[in-house]
C-alpha cells in the first residue's frame, strides 16, 4: 500500500494537526486564531503551527 505524499506549503503558515499538515494561512495571526478555535472545539487534538519560512513548528500560545 502506497503512502500519501504531503506537499508542503510554499509560503506562510500551516496548521499541523496530530502530526499532519492541514490548513494553510498567509499570516501568523490567522494561523493562531484558527489553531485556538480548533483547540477550543476539539481539545484532544495536538495542534501546532508550521512556519514555512523558518521550517519550524510553533506551539500554541497560552
Secondary structure, DSSP 8 states (H G I E B T S, - for coil): ---------SSSEEEEETTEEEEEESSHHHHHHHHHHHHHH-TTS-EEEEETTTTEEEE---
